[in-house]
């Protein structure tokens, strides 16, 4: 009886080793960082400034909008949302109704 359990344990250990090996092989195949040398590439993105004075300057310049400004921003935002929604509905309607017509 113990011979059967030992054989089963050996099979499961071998299977775990194979699974680990397969996972490592897949990880190595998908590891793009090692294939690309991005240290020499300039992506045009830089780290944000950590100078607190710049943030304080922006906060000092910021002000609460007047009621007219707020209403104008709200109207423009609602118009934009409405236009995007209408375009989405038209596309949805075309993609659901046109296939039925043919």
Order of alpha helices (4+ residues) and beta strands (2+ residues): alpha-alpha-alpha-alpha
